[in-house]
Amino acid sequence: MKLKCNMSDLMGKSKMSIQDVCNRTGLARNTVAKLYHETASRVDYETIVKLCTLFDVSVGDLFEIINE
């Protein structure tokens, strides 16, 4: 099983760039880029809250478990 981050899809629907997300959340560009490219190995609780608030979604919309 793998945890998939749907941030790139959410950003596409909202027509946001990585820099837009950084500006609106105050998150570091490196953090946002790692989530966007699904290379992050861990995510801080505060980061999840900021992203869910920005995109107005639940945690289950931002992340999902997929079977490989």
N, C-alpha and C positions, 0 to 999 in steps of 0.2 A: 504494500500500500504506500501511497505517496500523498503528501499534502500539496495541493495545487492552489496557487494564489491567482485570483481572477482580476487582479488590479489592472492589467493591460486591457482587458475587455471593458472594465468600468471606465477607464481613462478614455478609451476609444469612443464609447457612447457619449461621454461628456465633452469630447474633443479637447482633452487636457494633455499637456506635455508633462514630462517629468519635472520641469522647472515650475510649471503651474501648481503641481501638487506640493512641491517644496514651499513655494510662496504662500500657499493657502493653509498649510498645516504646520509650518515651521520645522519640518523634518529635514534631516541632512540629505543632500542629493544622493550620496552613496547608499543610504538606507532605502530611498525610494527606487533607485536604479536596481538594486539587488532584488527587491520585491517584484518590480516590473519584469525583470529578466528571469525570475524564479531561481535565483542563485543564493538567496538568503538561507542561512542554516538555523537561525532563530529570530524571533520577532518579539519585541518588547510590548507589554500590555498597553502602554501609553500610545505606542505607534498604531496598534490595532484600533484603539478608541478613536484616534484622530482620523484614520482612514475611513472607518465606518461612519463617522460623523460627516466627513467631507462628501462621501458618495451617498449618504442617507441609506445605508444598507445594514443588514445584520452581519454578524461574524460568519455565519453560514453562507452568505452571499459573497463575502470577500475570500473565504477559504473553503475548499472542499477536499474530501478524501477520495482519491481515485484508486482503483485496483489496476495494477500493471500486469 
